[in-house]
Amino acid sequence: RKTITTLEAGGRKVILRMAGPGEAVATAPAAAATPVKPAPAETRVAVAETRLEEVANHFVEGFDYGNASIPSATRIPSDWARAWAANQNGATGMSAGARVLLVLFAATAFAVILWKMTRGLIAKRLVPRDDTLFERFVASSIGLLHDFAALVALWLAGRTLVRWLLPQLDFAQHIATAELYGLGMLWSFAMAGRFLLSPGNPARRILPLPRAERHFGLIMIYA
């Protein structure tokens, strides 16, 4: 429909014909080449209004779908309990919940300890040689790479622990993996904030905002 409407915007009538099996498609004789007139303003406005109506219809459909889904939220506790009861991990020994918490705590602790242990190796490079933007950018970039290495360590440790403590593909494993993604996103926000705002170290701050620490805190609250 949109294709035909667009073609007819030039003032021509468009007819769509479907040929049957084995039927030759009849073609109209080629007309003499005539200059194509631009679509009148009224037609362009009508096409624009049609597109706006389509966007509005998509929005209304999504809104109705969301409203229809609200009552199903009351089933979340029972659905969660039923899925959690079907866990294969934790059937013997440590419970599934304890395994998930251990994965998250151990992976985070490993990344933080590694980050602190290697911090001294790059301490001198984190101090800009002068107050130029280039030197501040270099120092912040080194800090960003250091934070990224810790993020990689967090993910590798987490995935290794998941394979070890939660080997079965069940709800507990999905929860642990999703929480690892959440920790990774939180760490990524912190990396971006530390790179641009450098809280506690204005000497290498790329964005010299007057209240950089406050803005960094807002970023972490959002994360």
Z-matrix of the N, CA and C atoms (Angstrom, degrees):
N
C 1 1.454
C 2 1.523 1 111.67
N 3 1.349 2 115.88 1 -42.36
C 4 1.459 3 118.97 2 179.64
C 5 1.526 4 111.48 3 -66.19
N 6 1.338 5 116.38 4 -36.96
C 7 1.466 6 119.12 5 178.99
C 8 1.525 7 110.98 6 -64.10
N 9 1.354 8 115.93 7 -46.19
C 10 1.463 9 119.35 8 179.99
C 11 1.523 10 110.82 9 -64.67
N 12 1.330 11 117.42 10 -40.91
C 13 1.466 12 120.30 11 178.56
C 14 1.518 13 111.04 12 -60.63
N 15 1.333 14 115.97 13 -40.37
C 16 1.464 15 119.40 14 179.77
C 17 1.528 16 111.14 15 -66.35
N 18 1.344 17 116.31 16 -41.62
C 19 1.467 18 119.43 17 -179.87
C 20 1.523 19 111.68 18 -67.41
N 21 1.331 20 116.23 19 -35.79
C 22 1.461 21 119.56 20 -179.22
C 23 1.521 22 112.28 21 -77.45
N 24 1.335 23 117.03 22 -8.22
C 25 1.458 24 118.84 23 179.82
C 26 1.526 25 112.11 24 -64.64
N 27 1.319 26 117.55 25 -21.32
C 28 1.456 27 120.96 26 178.04
C 29 1.514 28 113.99 27 -81.99
N 30 1.315 29 118.59 28 3.44
C 31 1.453 30 121.71 29 178.51
C 32 1.512 31 114.08 30 95.44
N 33 1.362 32 118.49 31 3.51
C 34 1.448 33 121.49 32 -179.84
C 35 1.517 34 110.80 33 -99.16
N 36 1.340 35 116.39 34 150.84
C 37 1.446 36 121.75 35 176.84
C 38 1.520 37 109.35 36 -90.28
N 39 1.315 38 117.71 37 127.31
C 40 1.461 39 123.10 38 -177.94
C 41 1.521 40 108.60 39 -109.34
N 42 1.344 41 117.23 40 128.39
C 43 1.455 42 123.20 41 178.72
C 44 1.526 43 107.81 42 -120.71
N 45 1.322 44 116.92 43 128.95
C 46 1.458 45 122.70 44 179.54
C 47 1.526 46 108.42 45 -104.17
N 48 1.333 47 116.60 46 125.44
C 49 1.457 48 121.05 47 -179.31
C 50 1.515 49 108.99 48 -127.79
N 51 1.338 50 116.98 49 132.82
C 52 1.457 51 123.15 50 179.70
C 53 1.529 52 108.41 51 -100.67
N 54 1.330 53 118.37 52 123.44
C 55 1.464 54 122.35 53 177.89
C 56 1.520 55 110.31 54 -80.79
N 57 1.334 56 116.63 55 141.93
C 58 1.447 57 121.07 56 178.25
C 59 1.508 58 112.14 57 -76.71
N 60 1.351 59 117.98 58 174.31
C 61 1.471 60 120.98 59 179.85
C 62 1.525 61 111.13 60 -60.39
N 63 1.307 62 117.45 61 125.70
C 64 1.449 63 121.83 62 178.59
C 65 1.506 64 114.66 63 76.21
N 66 1.293 65 117.74 64 0.94
C 67 1.460 66 120.63 65 -178.15
C 68 1.517 67 109.89 66 -89.08
N 69 1.318 68 115.12 67 133.70
C 70 1.451 69 119.76 68 178.83
C 71 1.519 70 109.16 69 -72.88
N 72 1.305 71 114.48 70 143.43
C 73 1.451 72 120.07 71 179.62
C 74 1.508 73 108.39 72 -86.35
N 75 1.325 74 115.94 73 119.53
C 76 1.454 75 120.48 74 179.77
C 77 1.518 76 108.90 75 -77.70
N 78 1.294 77 114.86 76 131.23
C 79 1.458 78 119.93 77 178.95
C 80 1.505 79 109.12 78 -111.90
N 81 1.309 80 114.89 79 140.90
C 82 1.456 81 119.86 80 178.94
C 83 1.513 82 109.27 81 -76.54
N 84 1.340 83 116.62 82 148.54
C 85 1.464 84 118.64 83 177.86
C 86 1.503 85 111.03 84 -62.56
N 87 1.313 86 114.68 85 143.97
C 88 1.457 87 119.72 86 -177.54
C 89 1.518 88 109.55 87 -63.72
N 90 1.297 89 115.63 88 127.87
C 91 1.456 90 120.68 89 179.13
C 92 1.510 91 109.46 90 -83.54
N 93 1.297 92 114.05 91 158.45
C 94 1.461 93 118.28 92 178.71
C 95 1.512 94 109.54 93 -64.09
N 96 1.296 95 114.51 94 141.60
C 97 1.462 96 118.95 95 -178.40
C 98 1.520 97 109.69 96 -64.08
N 99 1.322 98 113.92 97 122.03
C 100 1.462 99 119.50 98 178.43
C 101 1.508 100 108.25 99 -126.05
N 102 1.281 101 117.13 100 145.79
C 103 1.466 102 118.96 101 178.95
C 104 1.519 103 110.90 102 -63.14
N 105 1.327 104 116.05 103 136.17
C 106 1.466 105 121.93 104 -179.68
C 107 1.520 106 108.35 105 -83.14
N 108 1.309 107 114.04 106 125.80
C 109 1.452 108 118.28 107 178.83
C 110 1.524 109 110.34 108 -79.93
N 111 1.286 110 118.06 109 141.06
C 112 1.464 111 119.24 110 176.92
C 113 1.515 112 111.09 111 -65.20
N 114 1.315 113 115.17 112 150.29
C 115 1.459 114 120.02 113 -179.40
C 116 1.518 115 109.97 114 -63.92
N 117 1.313 116 116.28 115 138.05
C 118 1.463 117 117.79 116 178.40
C 119 1.515 118 111.64 117 -64.39
N 120 1.330 119 115.56 118 160.32
C 121 1.466 120 120.20 119 -176.97
C 122 1.523 121 110.82 120 -61.96
N 123 1.341 122 116.66 121 -35.45
C 124 1.456 123 118.70 122 -179.24
C 125 1.521 124 111.30 123 -62.80
N 126 1.358 125 116.64 124 -37.63
C 127 1.465 126 120.16 125 179.73
C 128 1.518 127 111.06 126 -68.24
N 129 1.335 128 116.86 127 -41.97
C 130 1.468 129 119.74 128 178.93
C 131 1.518 130 110.56 129 -62.64
N 132 1.314 131 117.27 130 -39.62
C 133 1.465 132 120.27 131 178.21
C 134 1.521 133 110.28 132 -64.73
N 135 1.360 134 116.44 133 -40.13
C 136 1.466 135 119.30 134 -179.94
C 137 1.516 136 111.10 135 -63.79
N 138 1.365 137 117.05 136 -41.43
C 139 1.470 138 120.08 137 178.47
C 140 1.525 139 110.34 138 -63.65
N 141 1.340 140 117.05 139 -42.73
C 142 1.462 141 120.18 140 179.03
C 143 1.523 142 111.08 141 -62.32
N 144 1.347 143 116.47 142 -40.58
C 145 1.461 144 119.47 143 178.77
C 146 1.521 145 110.74 144 -65.23
N 147 1.346 146 116.53 145 -36.80
C 148 1.467 147 119.32 146 177.86
C 149 1.521 148 111.07 147 -63.16
N 150 1.319 149 117.20 148 -40.90
C 151 1.460 150 119.92 149 179.05
C 152 1.521 151 110.96 150 -66.95
N 153 1.316 152 117.36 151 -39.79
C 154 1.463 153 119.78 152 177.23
C 155 1.524 154 110.59 153 -63.22
N 156 1.344 155 116.43 154 -38.27
C 157 1.459 156 119.22 155 177.62
C 158 1.523 157 111.01 156 -63.87
N 159 1.335 158 116.95 157 -37.76
C 160 1.469 159 120.18 158 178.31
C 161 1.521 160 110.77 159 -63.94
N 162 1.343 161 116.67 160 -43.62
C 163 1.463 162 119.72 161 177.93
C 164 1.523 163 110.31 162 -62.03
N 165 1.331 164 115.94 163 -43.81
C 166 1.467 165 119.26 164 179.83
C 167 1.525 166 110.64 165 -63.32
N 168 1.336 167 117.39 166 -39.66
C 169 1.467 168 120.00 167 179.43
C 170 1.520 169 110.96 168 -64.36
N 171 1.355 170 117.25 169 -41.24
C 172 1.472 171 120.02 170 177.45
C 173 1.522 172 110.35 171 -61.56
N 174 1.321 173 116.96 172 -41.00
C 175 1.467 174 120.25 173 -179.77
C 176 1.520 175 110.51 174 -64.32
N 177 1.333 176 116.82 175 -44.52
C 178 1.464 177 120.37 176 -179.26
C 179 1.523 178 110.61 177 -64.70
N 180 1.336 179 116.67 178 -40.88
C 181 1.469 180 119.67 179 178.57
C 182 1.523 181 110.73 180 -61.51
N 183 1.339 182 116.50 181 -43.90
C 184 1.461 183 118.92 182 178.09
C 185 1.515 184 112.77 183 -64.83
N 186 1.337 185 115.84 184 -38.32
C 187 1.464 186 119.64 185 178.54
C 188 1.528 187 110.62 186 -64.59
N 189 1.332 188 116.79 187 -43.17
C 190 1.463 189 120.24 188 178.28
C 191 1.522 190 111.03 189 -64.24
N 192 1.337 191 116.43 190 -38.87
C 193 1.472 192 119.62 191 178.46
C 194 1.524 193 110.90 192 -63.02
N 195 1.346 194 116.32 193 -41.44
C 196 1.461 195 119.38 194 177.96
C 197 1.513 196 112.27 195 -64.55
N 198 1.326 197 116.85 196 -42.57
C 199 1.467 198 119.75 197 178.65
C 200 1.521 199 111.31 198 -63.38
N 201 1.330 200 116.37 199 -39.05
C 202 1.462 201 119.13 200 179.30
C 203 1.526 202 112.01 201 -67.51
N 204 1.336 203 116.40 202 -23.89
C 205 1.471 204 119.80 203 -178.30
C 206 1.526 205 112.46 204 -83.81
N 207 1.328 206 117.99 205 -16.91
C 208 1.466 207 120.40 206 -176.73
C 209 1.527 208 112.69 207 -57.45
N 210 1.329 209 119.68 208 -46.75
C 211 1.478 210 117.80 209 -179.79
C 212 1.515 211 114.19 210 -59.03
N 213 1.348 212 117.67 211 -29.65
C 214 1.466 213 119.68 212 -179.34
C 215 1.516 214 112.37 213 -69.84
N 216 1.350 215 117.99 214 -13.00
C 217 1.466 216 119.63 215 178.24
C 218 1.520 217 111.89 216 -63.86
N 219 1.320 218 117.41 217 -24.06
C 220 1.465 219 119.72 218 179.11
C 221 1.518 220 112.03 219 -68.61
N 222 1.321 221 117.68 220 -16.49
C 223 1.464 222 120.91 221 -179.86
C 224 1.518 223 112.70 222 -89.28
N 225 1.336 224 117.11 223 -3.73
C 226 1.460 225 119.41 224 -176.40
C 227 1.530 226 112.30 225 -59.76
N 228 1.350 227 120.10 226 -48.02
C 229 1.478 228 118.42 227 -179.48
C 230 1.529 229 112.86 228 -58.51
N 231 1.330 230 116.96 229 -44.81
C 232 1.467 231 118.70 230 -179.09
C 233 1.527 232 111.39 231 -68.62
N 234 1.338 233 117.03 232 -39.13
C 235 1.465 234 119.37 233 177.51
C 236 1.522 235 110.90 234 -63.60
N 237 1.340 236 115.47 235 -40.98
C 238 1.468 237 119.64 236 178.58
C 239 1.529 238 110.63 237 -62.53
N 240 1.345 239 116.69 238 -46.83
C 241 1.472 240 119.79 239 -178.78
C 242 1.526 241 110.80 240 -62.05
N 243 1.317 242 117.56 241 -39.79
C 244 1.463 243 120.62 242 -179.91
C 245 1.536 244 110.89 243 -66.74
N 246 1.337 245 116.74 244 -42.74
C 247 1.469 246 119.50 245 178.92
C 248 1.519 247 111.14 246 -67.52
N 249 1.350 248 116.75 247 -39.48
C 250 1.464 249 119.69 248 -179.06
C 251 1.517 250 111.42 249 -67.64
N 252 1.343 251 117.33 250 -34.77
C 253 1.466 252 120.55 251 179.15
C 254 1.525 253 112.15 252 -67.05
N 255 1.330 254 116.58 253 -21.49
C 256 1.464 255 120.06 254 -179.07
C 257 1.522 256 112.67 255 -89.38
N 258 1.336 257 118.11 256 6.54
C 259 1.465 258 120.60 257 179.84
C 260 1.524 259 111.11 258 -61.88
N 261 1.321 260 115.36 259 135.59
C 262 1.459 261 120.73 260 173.52
C 263 1.521 262 110.99 261 -90.75
N 264 1.351 263 115.82 262 -33.04
C 265 1.453 264 118.82 263 174.48
C 266 1.532 265 108.90 264 -69.57
N 267 1.320 266 116.22 265 137.08
C 268 1.460 267 120.34 266 -179.34
C 269 1.502 268 114.25 267 85.53
N 270 1.339 269 117.68 268 7.35
C 271 1.466 270 119.48 269 176.77
C 272 1.522 271 110.74 270 -63.40
N 273 1.319 272 116.88 271 -31.39
C 274 1.464 273 122.04 272 175.22
C 275 1.520 274 107.97 273 -131.25
N 276 1.311 275 115.81 274 149.62
C 277 1.461 276 120.08 275 178.69
C 278 1.518 277 111.92 276 76.00
N 279 1.310 278 116.14 277 -138.81
C 280 1.459 279 122.15 278 -178.00
C 281 1.521 280 110.69 279 -62.37
N 282 1.329 281 116.42 280 139.53
C 283 1.456 282 120.57 281 -178.31
C 284 1.522 283 110.78 282 -68.54
N 285 1.339 284 115.53 283 162.76
C 286 1.460 285 120.42 284 -178.93
C 287 1.519 286 110.88 285 -64.70
N 288 1.335 287 117.77 286 -40.81
C 289 1.459 288 120.52 287 178.98
C 290 1.517 289 112.18 288 -61.79
N 291 1.338 290 116.44 289 -42.45
C 292 1.459 291 120.00 290 178.41
C 293 1.518 292 111.13 291 -64.66
N 294 1.313 293 117.35 292 -35.91
C 295 1.462 294 120.82 293 178.85
C 296 1.533 295 110.72 294 -66.08
N 297 1.330 296 116.54 295 -42.09
C 298 1.464 297 119.82 296 178.95
C 299 1.528 298 110.30 297 -62.47
N 300 1.337 299 116.67 298 -46.81
C 301 1.462 300 120.27 299 179.27
C 302 1.523 301 111.80 300 -62.64
N 303 1.329 302 116.89 301 -38.45
C 304 1.458 303 120.31 302 179.46
C 305 1.525 304 110.74 303 -65.89
N 306 1.322 305 117.34 304 -40.06
C 307 1.468 306 120.52 305 177.86
C 308 1.527 307 110.38 306 -59.54
N 309 1.335 308 116.55 307 -48.94
C 310 1.463 309 120.50 308 -176.71
C 311 1.525 310 111.30 309 -66.51
N 312 1.338 311 116.95 310 -44.18
C 313 1.460 312 120.28 311 -177.80
C 314 1.531 313 110.79 312 -67.32
N 315 1.334 314 117.25 313 -46.15
C 316 1.464 315 120.22 314 -176.86
C 317 1.530 316 111.23 315 -66.92
N 318 1.326 317 118.16 316 -40.21
C 319 1.464 318 120.24 317 179.89
C 320 1.527 319 110.74 318 -65.78
N 321 1.334 320 116.26 319 -42.52
C 322 1.468 321 119.69 320 178.51
C 323 1.523 322 111.14 321 -65.20
N 324 1.330 323 116.61 322 -44.15
C 325 1.462 324 120.09 323 -179.89
C 326 1.526 325 110.83 324 -62.30
N 327 1.323 326 117.25 325 -41.31
C 328 1.463 327 120.48 326 179.41
C 329 1.524 328 110.96 327 -61.86
N 330 1.346 329 116.68 328 -44.59
C 331 1.460 330 119.98 329 -178.99
C 332 1.525 331 111.32 330 -65.84
N 333 1.332 332 117.23 331 -42.47
C 334 1.469 333 120.67 332 -178.72
C 335 1.525 334 110.87 333 -66.46
N 336 1.330 335 117.11 334 -43.89
C 337 1.468 336 120.53 335 179.34
C 338 1.526 337 110.43 336 -63.03
N 339 1.325 338 116.83 337 -43.69
C 340 1.464 339 120.10 338 178.04
C 341 1.525 340 110.94 339 -62.33
N 342 1.336 341 116.52 340 -39.59
C 343 1.466 342 121.20 341 179.36
C 344 1.521 343 110.69 342 -63.38
N 345 1.329 344 117.10 343 -43.03
C 346 1.472 345 120.92 344 -179.31
C 347 1.521 346 111.63 345 -70.73
N 348 1.330 347 117.20 346 -37.82
C 349 1.460 348 119.68 347 -178.01
C 350 1.525 349 111.85 348 -68.23
N 351 1.315 350 117.32 349 -33.77
C 352 1.464 351 120.44 350 -178.71
C 353 1.521 352 113.00 351 -92.33
N 354 1.315 353 117.29 352 -2.35
C 355 1.464 354 120.05 353 -177.99
C 356 1.524 355 111.57 354 -63.85
N 357 1.338 356 116.70 355 -39.18
C 358 1.453 357 119.28 356 -178.40
C 359 1.513 358 114.15 357 -65.96
N 360 1.352 359 116.61 358 -24.34
C 361 1.461 360 119.68 359 -178.64
C 362 1.528 361 112.26 360 -69.33
N 363 1.339 362 116.56 361 -24.83
C 364 1.466 363 119.40 362 -177.24
C 365 1.522 364 111.52 363 -117.21
N 366 1.340 365 116.98 364 12.63
C 367 1.461 366 119.87 365 -175.32
C 368 1.522 367 112.38 366 -57.76
N 369 1.334 368 117.02 367 -40.94
C 370 1.463 369 119.70 368 -178.28
C 371 1.527 370 111.75 369 -68.69
N 372 1.328 371 116.45 370 -33.96
C 373 1.458 372 119.69 371 -178.70
C 374 1.522 373 112.04 372 -75.27
N 375 1.328 374 117.71 373 -13.99
C 376 1.455 375 121.05 374 178.67
C 377 1.520 376 112.49 375 -83.08
N 378 1.331 377 117.23 376 -3.99
C 379 1.464 378 121.97 377 179.02
C 380 1.523 379 108.11 378 -103.38
N 381 1.333 380 118.63 379 117.17
C 382 1.472 381 119.93 380 -179.76
C 383 1.524 382 111.17 381 -62.53
N 384 1.329 383 116.60 382 145.74
C 385 1.460 384 121.07 383 179.27
C 386 1.520 385 111.79 384 -72.38
N 387 1.315 386 116.47 385 -29.23
C 388 1.464 387 120.75 386 175.31
C 389 1.521 388 108.00 387 -149.00
N 390 1.319 389 116.57 388 -171.72
C 391 1.456 390 121.08 389 -173.81
C 392 1.526 391 112.27 390 -95.93
N 393 1.318 392 118.84 391 15.62
C 394 1.458 393 120.39 392 179.15
C 395 1.526 394 110.35 393 -75.92
N 396 1.318 395 114.75 394 156.81
C 397 1.457 396 120.11 395 -179.87
C 398 1.519 397 111.49 396 -63.10
N 399 1.329 398 117.38 397 -35.71
C 400 1.462 399 120.58 398 -179.15
C 401 1.525 400 111.18 399 -62.61
N 402 1.334 401 116.79 400 -46.65
C 403 1.471 402 119.88 401 -178.74
C 404 1.521 403 110.83 402 -67.11
N 405 1.330 404 116.91 403 -38.54
C 406 1.461 405 118.72 404 176.70
C 407 1.524 406 111.15 405 -64.90
N 408 1.334 407 115.84 406 -36.49
C 409 1.463 408 119.71 407 177.92
C 410 1.530 409 110.90 408 -66.59
N 411 1.320 410 117.66 409 -41.37
C 412 1.469 411 121.29 410 179.10
C 413 1.530 412 110.29 411 -62.51
N 414 1.342 413 116.51 412 -47.02
C 415 1.461 414 119.64 413 -179.41
C 416 1.525 415 111.16 414 -63.22
N 417 1.334 416 116.95 415 -42.80
C 418 1.464 417 119.75 416 179.32
C 419 1.521 418 111.17 417 -67.03
N 420 1.330 419 117.63 418 -34.78
C 421 1.466 420 120.56 419 178.91
C 422 1.522 421 111.39 420 -65.55
N 423 1.334 422 116.33 421 -38.92
C 424 1.469 423 119.15 422 176.77
C 425 1.525 424 110.21 423 -63.97
N 426 1.329 425 116.71 424 -41.55
C 427 1.458 426 119.43 425 175.49
C 428 1.513 427 112.43 426 -63.14
N 429 1.335 428 116.65 427 -36.39
C 430 1.462 429 120.42 428 178.22
C 431 1.522 430 110.79 429 -65.06
N 432 1.324 431 117.77 430 -43.20
C 433 1.462 432 120.74 431 177.96
C 434 1.523 433 111.23 432 -63.40
N 435 1.329 434 116.28 433 -37.73
C 436 1.465 435 120.25 434 177.89
C 437 1.526 436 110.60 435 -64.02
N 438 1.337 437 116.54 436 -43.92
C 439 1.462 438 120.16 437 177.75
C 440 1.525 439 111.05 438 -65.04
N 441 1.336 440 116.88 439 -37.55
C 442 1.459 441 120.23 440 179.98
C 443 1.529 442 110.98 441 -66.14
N 444 1.333 443 117.32 442 -37.30
C 445 1.470 444 119.92 443 176.72
C 446 1.526 445 110.64 444 -61.39
N 447 1.342 446 116.42 445 -39.56
C 448 1.462 447 119.46 446 177.14
C 449 1.526 448 110.76 447 -66.32
N 450 1.334 449 117.54 448 -35.61
C 451 1.465 450 120.33 449 177.44
C 452 1.530 451 110.46 450 -63.94
N 453 1.333 452 116.75 451 -42.09
C 454 1.461 453 120.20 452 177.03
C 455 1.530 454 110.38 453 -62.54
N 456 1.330 455 116.36 454 -40.81
C 457 1.466 456 119.76 455 178.41
C 458 1.522 457 110.53 456 -63.55
N 459 1.332 458 117.33 457 -40.11
C 460 1.462 459 120.88 458 177.57
C 461 1.522 460 110.84 459 -59.58
N 462 1.326 461 116.72 460 -46.32
C 463 1.458 462 120.16 461 -176.98
C 464 1.528 463 111.62 462 -68.63
N 465 1.339 464 117.31 463 -43.60
C 466 1.461 465 119.57 464 -179.52
C 467 1.521 466 111.26 465 -64.91
N 468 1.332 467 116.33 466 -43.20
C 469 1.468 468 119.34 467 178.61
C 470 1.521 469 110.63 468 -63.68
N 471 1.331 470 116.28 469 -42.58
C 472 1.461 471 119.57 470 179.96
C 473 1.511 472 112.63 471 -62.80
N 474 1.333 473 116.91 472 -45.50
C 475 1.460 474 119.37 473 -179.83
C 476 1.531 475 111.64 474 -65.97
N 477 1.334 476 116.67 475 -36.63
C 478 1.464 477 119.36 476 177.46
C 479 1.525 478 110.59 477 -64.86
N 480 1.321 479 116.86 478 -43.05
C 481 1.464 480 120.30 479 179.40
C 482 1.528 481 111.67 480 -66.58
N 483 1.329 482 116.84 481 -35.98
C 484 1.460 483 119.53 482 177.81
C 485 1.524 484 110.37 483 -63.27
N 486 1.338 485 117.04 484 -44.70
C 487 1.471 486 119.54 485 178.92
C 488 1.527 487 111.53 486 -64.91
N 489 1.332 488 117.07 487 -28.73
C 490 1.459 489 119.97 488 -177.29
C 491 1.523 490 111.50 489 -85.74
N 492 1.332 491 117.51 490 -47.40
C 493 1.460 492 120.94 491 -174.99
C 494 1.527 493 113.56 492 -91.08
N 495 1.340 494 117.06 493 -25.28
C 496 1.466 495 120.68 494 -178.07
C 497 1.522 496 109.54 495 -129.05
N 498 1.322 497 118.02 496 65.48
C 499 1.466 498 120.23 497 -174.29
C 500 1.522 499 113.75 498 -72.00
N 501 1.340 500 117.85 499 -25.81
C 502 1.455 501 120.73 500 -177.23
C 503 1.533 502 110.55 501 -82.23
N 504 1.328 503 115.43 502 140.66
C 505 1.457 504 120.96 503 -179.71
C 506 1.526 505 108.75 504 -81.00
N 507 1.321 506 116.25 505 89.42
C 508 1.456 507 120.61 506 -179.89
C 509 1.526 508 109.61 507 -137.11
N 510 1.337 509 115.12 508 -169.04
C 511 1.457 510 120.10 509 -175.40
C 512 1.528 511 111.35 510 -64.71
N 513 1.321 512 118.18 511 -38.90
C 514 1.460 513 121.35 512 -179.58
C 515 1.524 514 111.18 513 -62.41
N 516 1.336 515 116.80 514 -40.02
C 517 1.466 516 119.03 515 178.04
C 518 1.523 517 111.18 516 -65.77
N 519 1.335 518 116.93 517 -39.85
C 520 1.467 519 120.37 518 177.68
C 521 1.533 520 110.67 519 -62.62
N 522 1.330 521 116.42 520 -40.82
C 523 1.467 522 119.98 521 -179.92
C 524 1.527 523 110.12 522 -64.46
N 525 1.320 524 117.32 523 -45.26
C 526 1.463 525 120.59 524 -179.65
C 527 1.533 526 111.02 525 -62.32
N 528 1.329 527 116.83 526 -42.28
C 529 1.471 528 119.87 527 179.11
C 530 1.518 529 111.31 528 -65.22
N 531 1.333 530 116.51 529 -41.70
C 532 1.464 531 119.70 530 178.96
C 533 1.523 532 111.18 531 -64.21
N 534 1.328 533 117.19 532 -39.30
C 535 1.467 534 119.87 533 179.02
C 536 1.531 535 111.00 534 -68.55
N 537 1.329 536 117.25 535 -33.47
C 538 1.466 537 119.58 536 174.63
C 539 1.526 538 110.94 537 -63.07
N 540 1.335 539 115.93 538 -41.73
C 541 1.465 540 119.22 539 175.28
C 542 1.529 541 110.10 540 -60.64
N 543 1.336 542 116.44 541 -40.92
C 544 1.461 543 119.71 542 179.17
C 545 1.524 544 112.31 543 -63.11
N 546 1.341 545 116.63 544 -43.03
C 547 1.465 546 119.92 545 176.69
C 548 1.520 547 110.95 546 -63.14
N 549 1.339 548 116.22 547 -38.96
C 550 1.458 549 119.59 548 178.10
C 551 1.522 550 112.40 549 -63.74
N 552 1.331 551 116.78 550 -39.65
C 553 1.467 552 119.90 551 177.45
C 554 1.522 553 110.69 552 -66.85
N 555 1.336 554 117.11 553 -41.78
C 556 1.459 555 120.56 554 177.66
C 557 1.525 556 110.92 555 -60.03
N 558 1.323 557 116.01 556 -43.74
C 559 1.465 558 121.23 557 178.64
C 560 1.524 559 110.47 558 -64.67
N 561 1.336 560 116.86 559 -37.16
C 562 1.467 561 120.38 560 -179.84
C 563 1.524 562 111.16 561 -65.39
N 564 1.331 563 117.09 562 -41.29
C 565 1.464 564 119.92 563 175.92
C 566 1.528 565 110.48 564 -61.75
N 567 1.328 566 116.25 565 -42.43
C 568 1.458 567 119.45 566 178.48
C 569 1.523 568 111.02 567 -63.22
N 570 1.347 569 117.06 568 -39.47
C 571 1.460 570 120.34 569 177.44
C 572 1.524 571 111.54 570 -59.88
N 573 1.340 572 116.05 571 -46.52
C 574 1.464 573 119.67 572 -178.50
C 575 1.522 574 110.99 573 -64.83
N 576 1.355 575 116.31 574 -42.05
C 577 1.459 576 119.25 575 178.81
C 578 1.513 577 112.92 576 -65.36
N 579 1.326 578 116.67 577 -41.19
C 580 1.465 579 120.05 578 179.20
C 581 1.520 580 110.94 579 -68.05
N 582 1.339 581 117.06 580 -34.43
C 583 1.457 582 120.43 581 -179.96
C 584 1.530 583 111.41 582 -66.63
N 585 1.320 584 117.11 583 -43.52
C 586 1.461 585 120.57 584 -175.05
C 587 1.524 586 112.96 585 -87.04
N 588 1.349 587 117.05 586 -38.30
C 589 1.462 588 120.65 587 -171.47
C 590 1.519 589 113.61 588 -105.07
N 591 1.338 590 117.28 589 -22.70
C 592 1.461 591 122.05 590 178.37
C 593 1.519 592 111.73 591 44.80
N 594 1.339 593 118.36 592 65.30
C 595 1.466 594 120.35 593 -178.48
C 596 1.525 595 111.59 594 -61.17
N 597 1.324 596 116.39 595 135.11
C 598 1.455 597 121.75 596 179.76
C 599 1.509 598 114.34 597 82.27
N 600 1.317 599 118.79 598 -4.77
C 601 1.464 600 121.70 599 -179.41
C 602 1.523 601 109.07 600 -142.86
N 603 1.322 602 118.03 601 76.49
C 604 1.472 603 120.57 602 -177.11
C 605 1.517 604 113.67 603 -66.94
N 606 1.332 605 118.88 604 -13.96
C 607 1.469 606 120.08 605 -177.44
C 608 1.518 607 111.97 606 -64.16
N 609 1.330 608 118.43 607 -29.97
C 610 1.460 609 120.24 608 -179.31
C 611 1.534 610 112.42 609 -112.59
N 612 1.311 611 116.74 610 19.23
C 613 1.461 612 121.71 611 -177.29
C 614 1.524 613 110.31 612 -72.06
N 615 1.330 614 117.12 613 124.44
C 616 1.458 615 121.71 614 179.93
C 617 1.525 616 110.79 615 -78.00
N 618 1.327 617 116.58 616 -42.19
C 619 1.465 618 120.97 617 176.67
C 620 1.529 619 108.14 618 -100.99
N 621 1.312 620 118.29 619 100.27
C 622 1.475 621 120.23 620 -175.53
C 623 1.527 622 111.90 621 -77.68
N 624 1.309 623 116.85 622 68.01
C 625 1.460 624 120.81 623 178.35
C 626 1.525 625 109.79 624 -79.48
N 627 1.325 626 118.37 625 147.52
C 628 1.466 627 119.94 626 -177.18
C 629 1.523 628 113.36 627 -67.09
N 630 1.336 629 117.39 628 -28.27
C 631 1.469 630 120.80 629 179.93
C 632 1.528 631 108.63 630 -126.23
N 633 1.304 632 115.39 631 62.00
C 634 1.462 633 120.84 632 -174.74
C 635 1.528 634 111.78 633 -64.13
N 636 1.342 635 117.21 634 -40.32
C 637 1.463 636 119.84 635 -179.20
C 638 1.526 637 110.95 636 -62.05
N 639 1.332 638 115.61 637 -38.39
C 640 1.470 639 119.37 638 179.30
C 641 1.526 640 110.31 639 -65.75
N 642 1.314 641 117.01 640 -41.85
C 643 1.461 642 120.02 641 178.72
C 644 1.527 643 111.29 642 -66.02
N 645 1.316 644 116.54 643 -37.50
C 646 1.464 645 119.41 644 177.01
C 647 1.522 646 110.40 645 -64.17
N 648 1.324 647 116.40 646 -40.55
C 649 1.464 648 119.82 647 177.06
C 650 1.520 649 111.93 648 -62.07
N 651 1.335 650 117.88 649 -38.30
C 652 1.463 651 120.86 650 177.76
C 653 1.526 652 110.87 651 -66.53
N 654 1.338 653 116.37 652 -37.96
C 655 1.461 654 119.42 653 177.26
C 656 1.529 655 110.84 654 -61.62
N 657 1.329 656 116.35 655 -43.19
C 658 1.462 657 119.62 656 -179.25
C 659 1.526 658 111.48 657 -69.77
N 660 1.329 659 117.53 658 -35.73
C 661 1.471 660 119.44 659 175.69
C 662 1.531 661 109.55 660 -62.92
N 663 1.324 662 116.64 661 -42.74
C 664 1.456 663 120.03 662 177.42
C 665 1.527 664 111.02 663 -63.19
N 666 1.322 665 116.40 664 -42.84
C 667 1.474 666 120.19 665 179.70
C 668 1.512 667 110.80 666 -62.30
